[in-house]
Amino acid sequence: MAFVTEENLTDLAEKRWATADSPRLAELTTALVRHLHAFAREVRLTEDEWMAAVEWLTATGRISDDKRQEFILASDVLGLSTLVVQLNHRFAPAATPATVLGPFHIDGSPPAPYGFDMSDGVEGTPLFVTGRVLGLDGTPLPDVVLDVWQADADGTYEAQLADVDEARLRAKYRTRSDGTYCVRTIAPLGYAIPMDGPVGALIGRTAISHFRPAHVHFLIDHPGHDRLITHLFRSGSPYLDSDVVFGTKDELVVDFSEHPAGPAPDGSTVDAPYLRAEFDFVLQPSVSDGTQP
């Protein structure tokens, strides 16, 4: 029987976790053991520090619920979320790049017709986001669902508002037969991540900016293509080069052009000046199609 020493502990723990009921689980858990033990040795982790970490994880779990996912926020600010996105979505250069989902997506947004104003009743500068959804070969894709959501002018998402019981600044649009779409909303602003929880407390002990640049979220899931989770960022926004969740990519930074009151991209008439962002989303074919380059 092998008794535990500092020298053999990692090997013993690895061997135990190698008995997991699937090869992949064994691979994940044994690697986790190796890296956790290596981290503790590298920084010479103290018992007080270990307990502080346990308490931080406990607090992170306690503040999380069906509307607030503090663990996703922790993953985001540590760069892990973006790394996982990069590892799992190595799209062709012509495809629209993916970025993080974020902690505030809500399933079940209502369907919306072309040009529907998902900001109805929310103050802000009108914004139209228009363009097409295309295949990698440039073919327009009809009937593609675009799940869209964003924060309001105060940087607050619906998921952060306990008293809201209907869709707010979120909707699901579909492309027309020619692949075109039109989203009407309000111009997003940069905002701070929630700083009232364990993640915010940790960020507050660093010089890290806790702000995100102005953006609108998109989730596009179409048969025969890889699911795309991405953002469109407003060109010239503060914090583009210091996004706290490492989500900004050059290809996703878009001009918001200014337009006077009058005819709008959806064929309506707007009685106030508005902004327009134009962007074509290009989807990566699924591997199962045999068409991925």
Sequence and secondary structure as in RCSB ss.txt:
>XXXX:A:sequence
MAFVTEENLTDLAEKRWATADSPRLAELTTALVRHLHAFAREVRLTEDEWMAAVEWLTATGRISDDKRQEFILAS
DVLGLSTLVVQLNHRFAPAATPATVLGPFHIDGSPPAPYGFDMSDGVEGTPLFVTGRVLGLDGTPLPDVVLDVWQ
ADADGTYEAQLADVDEARLRAKYRTRSDGTYCVRTIAPLGYAIPMDGPVGALIGRTAISHFRPAHVHFLIDHPGH
DRLITHLFRSGSPYLDSDVVFGTKDELVVDFSEHPAGPAPDGSTVDAPYLRAEFDFVLQPSVSDGTQP
>XXXX:A:secstr
     TTTHHHHHHHHHTT SSHHHHHHHHHHHHHHHHHHHHHT  HHHHHHHHHHHHHHHHH  SS  HHHHHH
HHTTHHHHHHHHH    TTS       TT  S   EE TT BTTTT  S EEEEEEEEE TTS B TT EEEEE 
  TTS  GGG TT  S  SEEEEE  TTSEEEEEEE    EE   SSHHHHHHTTSS   EE SEEEEEE  TTB
  EEEEEEETT TTTTS TTS   GGGEE  EEE SEE TTS EESS EEEEE  EE  B GGGT   
